[in-house]
Amino acid sequence: MNNVEVWNTKEKGVFKFVIYPEGRRFIGVCLTLNIIEESKNPHQLLENLKEAAFGHLEVVRKENLDDALLNRHAPKEYWEKYYSVSKNRTDKLLKEVGKILKKRKAPFLTKEEAVYTR
């Protein structure tokens, strides 16, 4: 599952994120950098993850650190969640956490990619 599709460099790369419900909170993971956060608000969680990922990139660039620091992949369990996100899977998960998600404006299970270049 930890297949490296893109080798990120200071010049270009892709950060992959997954957010999923767990109990009364949401777990968000930047799979590319192994950054894990949690929040009650999935939209804010995604913004926080992006801020952390791009902050990490900024430090690597500024300090001219090794590109390997932009390729610290999260454990297999999180990649499995990323690759399992589909409409059918989402519907099943929404039913499992229905009570919690009904209180929210919109159900949330997503994956996202953020591409960067210099």
Backbone bond lengths (Angstrom), bond angles and torsions (degrees), N, CA, C in turn:
res aa  C-N    CA-C-N  psi(-1)  N-CA   C-N-CA  omega(-1)  CA-C   N-CA-C  phi
1 M - - - 1.448 - - 1.520 112.18 -
2 N 1.297 118.36 -25.92 1.456 120.56 -178.59 1.518 111.57 -84.62
3 N 1.320 116.74 34.52 1.455 119.77 178.29 1.517 109.48 -62.11
4 V 1.298 115.78 131.45 1.457 120.27 178.58 1.520 107.08 -88.48
5 E 1.334 116.70 103.46 1.452 121.21 179.48 1.523 109.99 -78.27
6 V 1.316 116.33 -35.92 1.453 122.44 -179.51 1.517 107.18 -133.28
7 W 1.324 116.52 132.62 1.460 119.00 173.52 1.523 105.81 -92.02
8 N 1.327 115.90 110.81 1.453 120.47 -178.64 1.524 110.80 -72.28
9 T 1.314 114.83 141.89 1.460 122.31 176.02 1.526 108.06 -129.12
10 K 1.298 116.17 176.14 1.470 119.54 176.12 1.526 110.51 -66.47
11 E 1.312 116.71 -22.92 1.468 121.61 -177.21 1.518 113.60 -84.56
12 K 1.346 117.65 -39.44 1.464 120.34 -178.44 1.516 110.57 -159.19
13 G 1.336 114.72 158.01 1.452 119.32 178.90 1.513 111.77 172.70
14 V 1.332 115.19 -174.04 1.458 122.40 -178.93 1.522 108.27 -137.93
15 F 1.326 116.33 129.12 1.457 121.35 171.93 1.519 107.47 -100.23
16 K 1.326 117.11 131.69 1.464 121.45 179.05 1.525 109.08 -110.48
17 F 1.334 114.42 137.75 1.461 121.64 -177.13 1.523 109.66 -128.47
18 V 1.321 116.48 148.63 1.460 121.91 170.47 1.526 107.40 -137.61
19 I 1.323 115.42 140.56 1.463 121.62 177.40 1.513 107.22 -131.10
20 Y 1.335 115.74 133.24 1.464 119.54 -177.88 1.526 109.52 -148.11
21 P 1.343 115.76 153.52 1.463 119.49 179.47 1.521 111.22 -76.68
22 E 1.322 115.39 144.22 1.461 121.26 173.71 1.525 106.51 -147.23
23 G 1.315 115.32 107.50 1.456 119.38 -175.49 1.514 110.33 65.16
24 R 1.316 116.50 -130.09 1.462 121.20 -178.76 1.534 112.70 -94.54
25 R 1.307 116.69 8.12 1.463 120.75 -177.23 1.526 109.26 -129.44
26 F 1.305 115.10 175.87 1.454 121.86 175.81 1.523 108.71 -118.22
27 I 1.307 114.93 142.97 1.458 122.53 176.70 1.520 106.78 -107.24
28 G 1.320 116.15 133.35 1.456 121.54 177.48 1.513 109.08 -124.82
29 V 1.323 115.35 138.38 1.459 120.45 -177.66 1.523 109.80 -133.57
30 C 1.318 116.28 129.97 1.461 120.95 165.63 1.522 104.10 -89.76
31 L 1.315 115.55 102.51 1.458 121.25 -173.46 1.519 112.95 -65.21
32 T 1.298 116.60 -29.65 1.457 121.96 -176.46 1.518 112.32 -72.26
33 L 1.340 116.06 -32.13 1.467 120.10 -175.07 1.526 113.39 -115.78
34 N 1.337 117.27 1.14 1.457 122.36 -178.95 1.536 111.69 58.00
35 I 1.331 115.02 46.45 1.461 121.86 174.49 1.522 106.70 -102.84
36 I 1.329 116.47 125.76 1.464 121.04 -178.07 1.519 108.77 -124.74
37 E 1.341 116.02 130.73 1.458 122.09 178.22 1.520 108.88 -137.05
38 E 1.328 116.16 165.44 1.456 120.31 175.09 1.513 109.64 -138.84
39 S 1.344 115.26 155.48 1.455 120.49 -178.04 1.522 109.39 -164.73
40 K 1.311 116.30 162.95 1.460 121.14 172.93 1.526 110.80 -83.44
41 N 1.327 117.42 -18.21 1.457 122.80 -177.38 1.528 109.84 -111.53
42 P 1.327 118.20 108.66 1.467 120.10 -176.25 1.523 113.63 -65.85
43 H 1.330 117.24 -32.65 1.458 119.90 -179.28 1.532 110.52 -68.86
44 Q 1.324 116.38 -43.54 1.461 120.40 177.54 1.527 110.48 -66.68
45 L 1.315 115.76 -35.80 1.463 120.99 178.37 1.528 110.77 -59.68
46 L 1.327 116.88 -45.40 1.463 119.99 179.10 1.524 110.47 -62.70
47 E 1.315 117.25 -42.16 1.472 120.06 178.07 1.528 111.17 -62.98
48 N 1.331 116.99 -41.60 1.467 120.90 178.63 1.528 111.28 -62.76
49 L 1.333 116.13 -41.46 1.470 119.88 179.14 1.522 111.35 -64.10
50 K 1.326 115.86 -43.49 1.468 119.12 178.84 1.527 110.65 -62.86
51 E 1.321 116.13 -41.89 1.464 120.15 178.78 1.528 110.76 -60.96
52 A 1.330 116.94 -42.85 1.468 120.97 179.06 1.527 111.00 -65.31
53 A 1.334 116.67 -42.76 1.470 120.52 -178.44 1.525 111.07 -65.47
54 F 1.320 116.11 -47.12 1.461 118.52 -178.28 1.531 111.52 -72.87
55 G 1.319 117.96 -26.99 1.457 121.26 172.21 1.519 110.95 -65.54
56 H 1.327 115.77 -41.08 1.469 121.71 176.73 1.531 109.70 -61.56
57 L 1.332 116.06 -46.32 1.466 120.94 178.23 1.527 110.71 -58.44
58 E 1.312 116.58 -43.27 1.468 121.49 -179.35 1.533 111.58 -59.74
59 V 1.329 116.45 -43.14 1.469 120.42 179.38 1.533 110.50 -66.30
60 V 1.330 117.00 -43.52 1.471 120.69 179.31 1.526 109.84 -59.75
61 R 1.327 116.21 -42.43 1.467 119.70 178.76 1.530 111.35 -67.38
62 K 1.319 116.45 -49.48 1.467 121.62 -175.58 1.520 111.95 -60.64
63 E 1.330 116.10 -42.12 1.467 120.83 -177.62 1.533 112.38 -91.34
64 N 1.340 116.48 1.62 1.461 122.58 -177.94 1.533 111.79 50.81
65 L 1.326 114.96 49.41 1.461 121.66 -179.99 1.524 110.37 -82.43
66 D 1.312 115.91 168.34 1.465 123.19 -177.49 1.531 111.33 -62.01
67 D 1.340 116.60 138.62 1.464 121.74 177.86 1.528 112.70 -60.72
68 A 1.312 117.21 -22.08 1.471 119.84 178.40 1.526 111.15 -58.41
69 L 1.319 118.05 -26.00 1.462 121.79 178.11 1.524 112.08 -69.84
70 L 1.321 117.23 -9.68 1.466 121.77 176.45 1.526 111.45 -100.63
71 N 1.322 115.74 9.83 1.468 122.20 -177.18 1.530 111.01 -139.29
72 R 1.319 116.49 50.23 1.471 122.24 -179.64 1.521 107.98 -103.19
73 H 1.305 116.42 83.94 1.457 121.76 -168.97 1.528 114.07 -71.53
74 A 1.329 113.92 143.54 1.464 122.39 178.51 1.529 110.15 -67.22
75 P 1.326 117.17 161.96 1.471 120.87 178.40 1.533 112.85 -60.40
76 K 1.308 115.13 158.63 1.461 124.61 -176.17 1.526 113.16 -51.32
77 E 1.327 118.36 -39.39 1.470 121.20 -175.92 1.532 111.76 -58.24
78 Y 1.325 117.33 -34.80 1.463 120.43 -179.87 1.526 111.61 -77.05
79 W 1.332 117.18 -35.61 1.465 120.36 175.89 1.521 110.17 -64.90
80 E 1.324 117.30 -37.03 1.460 120.36 177.87 1.524 110.47 -61.37
81 K 1.326 116.84 -40.42 1.465 120.08 176.53 1.530 110.30 -63.15
82 Y 1.309 116.76 -42.94 1.465 121.76 179.81 1.528 110.62 -58.04
83 Y 1.324 116.41 -49.33 1.458 119.93 -176.47 1.525 113.04 -75.97
84 S 1.315 118.16 -16.33 1.463 120.14 -179.48 1.526 112.89 -88.01
85 V 1.313 117.32 -8.04 1.459 120.04 -177.35 1.532 109.08 -68.87
86 S 1.312 114.57 116.31 1.465 122.30 175.44 1.516 106.86 -153.67
87 K 1.310 117.59 171.75 1.468 119.88 -179.20 1.522 111.47 -60.89
88 N 1.319 117.96 -42.74 1.463 120.01 -179.53 1.519 111.11 -65.33
89 R 1.291 116.47 -43.89 1.469 121.27 179.89 1.522 109.88 -64.82
90 T 1.320 116.48 -41.40 1.455 120.37 179.26 1.515 110.76 -61.07
91 D 1.327 117.17 -45.85 1.463 120.73 179.57 1.522 111.46 -58.34
92 K 1.331 117.32 -42.65 1.457 121.39 179.60 1.531 110.96 -63.63
93 L 1.318 116.94 -45.74 1.460 120.17 179.80 1.526 111.92 -65.62
94 L 1.322 116.69 -35.54 1.459 119.52 179.39 1.525 110.94 -63.96
95 K 1.302 117.34 -37.69 1.459 120.66 177.30 1.521 110.91 -65.58
96 E 1.319 116.86 -38.72 1.470 121.39 -178.54 1.523 112.19 -65.77
97 V 1.304 117.04 -33.24 1.464 120.50 -177.99 1.533 110.88 -115.22
98 G 1.313 116.15 28.82 1.456 123.01 -174.69 1.510 115.93 -49.98
99 K 1.319 118.44 -48.19 1.463 120.58 -177.27 1.517 111.76 -59.15
100 I 1.300 115.68 -43.82 1.464 119.76 -178.64 1.522 110.37 -68.10
101 L 1.329 115.77 -45.98 1.451 119.60 -175.07 1.519 112.96 -72.17
102 K 1.328 118.03 -26.19 1.458 120.29 178.83 1.519 111.23 -63.21
103 K 1.303 117.32 -26.65 1.457 121.52 -179.85 1.526 111.80 -76.76
104 R 1.313 117.01 -15.96 1.459 121.15 -177.55 1.528 109.49 -93.47
105 K 1.325 116.15 157.05 1.468 120.51 179.57 1.523 111.40 -61.79
106 A 1.325 117.10 -42.01 1.460 120.34 -178.52 1.525 109.10 -143.54
107 P 1.329 116.84 137.19 1.464 119.45 175.75 1.528 109.32 -63.38
108 F 1.329 116.11 153.01 1.456 118.68 -172.35 1.515 111.30 -141.78
109 L 1.276 115.38 114.60 1.463 123.32 167.06 1.510 103.58 -148.48
110 T 1.284 117.24 116.32 1.457 118.01 -172.70 1.514 112.18 -148.64
111 K 1.299 113.31 161.74 1.456 120.74 168.54 1.512 106.21 -130.33
112 E 1.295 116.12 151.44 1.459 120.19 -177.59 1.513 109.09 -150.28
113 E 1.313 114.78 153.82 1.462 121.36 175.06 1.515 108.56 -123.99
114 A 1.299 116.85 143.08 1.457 122.57 175.76 1.529 107.63 -124.73
115 V 1.304 116.34 115.10 1.460 122.46 -179.19 1.523 108.05 -92.07
116 Y 1.331 116.70 140.18 1.453 119.84 176.67 1.527 109.93 -132.10
117 T 1.311 115.14 150.04 1.466 122.84 171.71 1.516 107.57 -142.13
118 R 1.268 115.81 163.08 1.464 119.57 179.67 1.497 110.37 -88.45
